[in-house]
């Protein structure tokens, strides 16, 4: 997934179409000076479980801050 300013781009190779919608989507909310991004996973299945990484690419910064989260899918 890549973002540019307020634009989010998901790689088509991993983002399949399910029931006419993309499997993964990202919603962006901005309140005041705070931006929040939320990952949406449609038609969640057991194989969707695993580690997801959110990474911020800042043009002028050498480091790319990131956060890993583990998603556990229960049946």
Backbone as ProteinMPNN parsed JSONL, in Angstrom:
{"seq_chain_A": "XXXXXXXXXXXXXXXXXXXXXXXXXXXXXXXXXXXXXXXXXXXXXXXXXXXXXXXXXXXXXXXXXXXXXXXXXXX", "coords_chain_A": {"N_chain_A": [[0.84, -1.156, 0.0], [0.592, 2.198, -0.829], [0.905, 5.658, -0.076], [0.149, 9.014, -0.973], [0.258, 12.182, -0.036], [-2.996, 12.797, 0.695], [-3.826, 10.572, -0.583], [-4.353, 7.12, -1.019], [-2.875, 4.176, -2.128], [-3.392, 0.912, -3.106], [-1.779, -2.151, -3.769], [-2.607, -3.853, -6.666], [-2.067, -6.527, -7.035], [-2.301, -7.873, -4.59], [-4.761, -7.036, -3.808], [-7.557, -8.241, -4.313], [-10.723, -8.541, -6.077], [-13.769, -8.807, -4.435], [-17.008, -9.84, -4.38], [-17.615, -7.659, -6.027], [-16.292, -5.548, -4.836], [-13.174, -4.122, -3.672], [-10.955, -6.199, -1.849], [-9.352, -5.142, 0.225], [-9.397, -1.968, 1.79], [-8.798, 1.45, 2.582], [-9.738, 3.786, 4.913], [-9.767, 7.265, 5.412], [-9.641, 9.652, 7.923], [-9.907, 12.963, 9.051], [-9.492, 15.068, 11.679], [-9.351, 18.158, 12.974], [-5.982, 18.741, 13.444], [-5.267, 16.112, 13.234], [-4.749, 13.083, 11.598], [-6.283, 10.014, 10.779], [-5.995, 6.681, 9.772], [-7.745, 3.85, 8.627], [-7.771, 0.407, 8.2], [-9.756, -1.567, 6.144], [-11.056, -4.764, 5.845], [-12.651, -6.819, 3.729], [-15.032, -9.506, 3.737], [-13.788, -11.279, 5.639], [-11.568, -13.936, 6.267], [-10.056, -16.942, 7.638], [-7.428, -17.085, 6.602], [-6.728, -14.423, 6.397], [-5.645, -13.621, 8.733], [-2.706, -12.572, 10.516], [0.385, -10.698, 10.389], [0.181, -7.26, 10.0], [1.448, -4.335, 8.515], [1.791, -0.903, 9.024], [3.116, 1.734, 7.369], [4.742, 4.849, 7.155], [5.68, 6.968, 4.641], [7.836, 9.526, 4.327], [8.872, 12.147, 2.401], [11.206, 13.795, 2.874], [12.483, 12.574, 4.979], [14.868, 10.264, 6.25], [14.297, 7.974, 7.733], [11.623, 5.63, 7.939], [8.82, 5.671, 9.618], [7.036, 3.029, 11.235], [4.448, 0.651, 12.122], [3.695, -2.463, 13.445], [1.007, -4.751, 13.52], [-0.797, -7.463, 14.864], [-3.211, -9.491, 13.49], [-5.731, -11.523, 14.605], [-7.848, -14.021, 13.614], [-10.815, -15.328, 14.609], [-12.767, -18.288, 14.608]], "CA_chain_A": [[0.0, 0.0, 0.0], [1.357, 3.428, -0.899], [0.097, 6.865, 0.06], [0.738, 10.264, -1.418], [-0.586, 13.204, 0.577], [-4.202, 12.163, 1.234], [-4.194, 9.488, -1.491], [-3.878, 5.797, -0.627], [-2.84, 3.269, -3.274], [-3.191, -0.481, -2.722], [-1.25, -2.971, -4.847], [-3.659, -4.683, -7.261], [-1.683, -7.937, -6.962], [-2.831, -8.447, -3.346], [-6.091, -6.495, -3.531], [-8.501, -8.887, -5.22], [-12.109, -8.072, -6.066], [-14.664, -9.743, -3.751], [-18.39, -9.36, -4.472], [-17.651, -6.36, -6.69], [-15.523, -4.553, -4.078], [-11.81, -4.517, -3.37], [-10.812, -6.925, -0.585], [-8.791, -4.214, 1.208], [-9.659, -0.554, 1.564], [-8.323, 2.288, 3.675], [-10.526, 5.0, 5.123], [-8.995, 8.355, 6.004], [-10.427, 10.652, 8.649], [-9.079, 14.067, 9.531], [-10.178, 15.915, 12.652], [-8.364, 19.141, 13.411], [-4.688, 18.462, 12.845], [-4.969, 14.69, 13.401], [-5.23, 12.174, 10.551], [-6.39, 8.617, 11.168], [-6.242, 5.759, 8.663], [-8.306, 2.593, 9.113], [-7.778, -0.662, 7.2], [-11.001, -2.328, 6.033], [-10.876, -6.058, 5.182], [-13.98, -7.355, 3.422], [-15.148, -10.97, 3.685], [-12.681, -11.782, 6.446], [-11.426, -15.389, 6.371], [-8.954, -17.341, 8.507], [-6.147, -16.769, 5.96], [-6.442, -12.993, 6.527], [-4.899, -13.42, 9.973], [-1.265, -12.43, 10.358], [0.964, -9.405, 10.747], [-0.051, -6.156, 9.076], [2.361, -3.23, 8.786], [1.451, 0.441, 8.566], [4.37, 2.472, 7.233], [4.584, 6.207, 6.649], [6.807, 7.401, 3.828], [7.974, 10.982, 4.328], [9.857, 12.426, 1.358], [12.462, 14.388, 3.331], [13.006, 11.853, 6.148], [15.536, 9.008, 5.902], [13.615, 6.874, 8.424], [10.203, 5.445, 7.606], [8.171, 5.123, 10.805], [6.072, 1.976, 10.945], [3.856, -0.049, 13.253], [3.186, -3.799, 13.117], [-0.121, -5.217, 14.328], [-1.159, -8.853, 14.574], [-4.652, -9.731, 13.396], [-6.118, -12.901, 14.89], [-9.206, -14.274, 13.15], [-11.421, -16.42, 15.348], [-13.892, -18.896, 13.873]], "C_chain_A": [[0.894, 1.23, 0.0], [0.421, 4.608, -0.737], [0.866, 8.052, -0.478], [-0.191, 11.37, -0.978], [-1.796, 12.513, 1.183], [-4.642, 10.973, 0.4], [-3.566, 8.184, -1.018], [-3.964, 4.888, -1.845], [-2.538, 1.871, -2.759], [-2.742, -1.268, -3.946], [-2.336, -3.906, -5.367], [-3.345, -6.171, -7.174], [-2.266, -8.592, -5.71], [-4.263, -8.011, -3.069], [-7.108, -7.019, -4.537], [-9.897, -8.27, -5.098], [-12.983, -9.165, -5.462], [-16.065, -9.138, -3.767], [-18.471, -7.948, -5.046], [-16.895, -5.25, -5.979], [-14.101, -5.056, -3.869], [-11.762, -5.158, -1.988], [-10.347, -5.984, 0.526], [-9.106, -2.78, 0.805], [-9.113, 0.206, 2.77], [-9.197, 3.528, 3.739], [-9.662, 6.021, 5.849], [-9.952, 9.334, 6.667], [-9.478, 11.718, 9.156], [-9.93, 14.942, 10.443], [-9.158, 16.875, 13.23], [-7.055, 18.876, 12.698], [-4.299, 16.999, 12.906], [-5.585, 13.884, 12.26], [-5.226, 10.752, 11.079], [-6.707, 7.802, 9.925], [-6.713, 4.434, 9.238], [-8.337, 1.582, 7.961], [-9.098, -1.418, 7.282], [-10.679, -3.62, 5.279], [-12.267, -6.657, 4.983], [-13.931, -8.879, 3.345], [-13.966, -11.63, 4.384], [-12.717, -13.304, 6.525], [-10.199, -15.693, 7.227], [-7.588, -16.962, 7.921], [-5.786, -15.285, 6.041], [-5.669, -12.681, 7.806], [-3.408, -13.319, 9.693], [-0.814, -11.05, 10.785], [0.72, -8.401, 9.631], [0.853, -5.003, 9.492], [1.811, -1.943, 8.194], [2.756, 1.219, 8.541], [4.101, 3.828, 6.608], [5.85, 6.585, 5.894], [6.811, 8.924, 3.758], [9.131, 11.326, 3.4], [11.203, 12.895, 1.909], [13.104, 13.643, 4.499], [13.668, 10.548, 5.725], [14.869, 7.791, 6.555], [12.153, 6.833, 8.01], [9.521, 4.841, 8.827], [7.125, 4.076, 10.416], [5.555, 1.378, 12.249], [3.338, -1.382, 12.754], [2.042, -4.14, 14.063], [-0.455, -6.642, 13.911], [-2.682, -8.971, 14.586], [-4.901, -11.214, 13.62], [-7.577, -13.067, 14.49], [-9.723, -15.496, 13.901], [-12.598, -16.98, 14.579], [-15.13, -18.955, 14.738]], "O_chain_A": [[1.86, 1.29, 0.761], [-0.719, 4.574, -1.2], [2.096, 8.08, -0.438], [-1.306, 11.488, -1.487], [-1.639, 11.711, 2.104], [-5.713, 10.414, 0.64], [-2.389, 8.147, -0.66], [-4.995, 4.833, -2.516], [-1.548, 1.663, -2.058], [-3.271, -1.071, -5.04], [-2.921, -4.667, -4.597], [-4.257, -6.996, -7.232], [-2.684, -9.749, -5.762], [-4.913, -8.563, -2.181], [-7.472, -6.328, -5.489], [-10.199, -7.569, -4.132], [-12.951, -10.311, -5.912], [-16.283, -8.051, -3.23], [-19.291, -7.139, -4.611], [-16.858, -4.121, -6.468], [-13.85, -6.261, -3.885], [-12.447, -4.713, -1.067], [-10.879, -6.018, 1.636], [-9.083, -2.432, -0.375], [-8.987, -0.356, 3.857], [-9.374, 4.232, 2.745], [-8.924, 5.687, 6.776], [-10.929, 9.783, 6.068], [-8.382, 11.418, 9.631], [-10.956, 15.483, 10.029], [-8.211, 16.459, 13.897], [-7.024, 18.795, 11.47], [-3.142, 16.657, 12.662], [-6.781, 13.985, 11.987], [-4.282, 10.331, 11.748], [-7.567, 8.171, 9.125], [-6.153, 3.944, 10.219], [-8.864, 1.868, 6.885], [-9.508, -1.856, 8.358], [-10.095, -3.577, 4.196], [-12.968, -6.962, 5.948], [-12.925, -9.464, 2.942], [-13.243, -12.433, 3.793], [-13.759, -13.894, 6.813], [-9.398, -14.801, 7.507], [-6.689, -16.563, 8.661], [-4.639, -14.924, 5.775], [-5.102, -11.597, 7.943], [-2.908, -13.916, 8.739], [-1.545, -10.323, 11.459], [1.016, -8.664, 8.466], [1.007, -4.727, 10.681], [1.419, -1.893, 7.029], [3.427, 1.351, 9.564], [3.332, 3.944, 5.654], [6.952, 6.53, 6.44], [5.899, 9.532, 3.197], [10.249, 10.847, 3.595], [12.244, 12.43, 1.446], [14.17, 14.044, 4.965], [13.101, 9.798, 4.93], [14.88, 6.7, 5.987], [11.53, 7.866, 7.764], [9.623, 3.636, 9.059], [6.427, 4.214, 9.412], [6.133, 1.567, 13.319], [2.622, -1.437, 11.755], [2.104, -3.854, 15.259], [-0.397, -6.978, 12.728], [-3.345, -8.604, 15.555], [-4.351, -12.059, 12.914], [-8.444, -12.338, 14.972], [-9.13, -16.572, 13.831], [-13.35, -16.227, 13.961], [-16.173, -19.434, 14.291]]}, "name": "protein", "num_of_chains": 1, "seq": "XXXXXXXXXXXXXXXXXXXXXXXXXXXXXXXXXXXXXXXXXXXXXXXXXXXXXXXXXXXXXXXXXXXXXXXXXXX"}
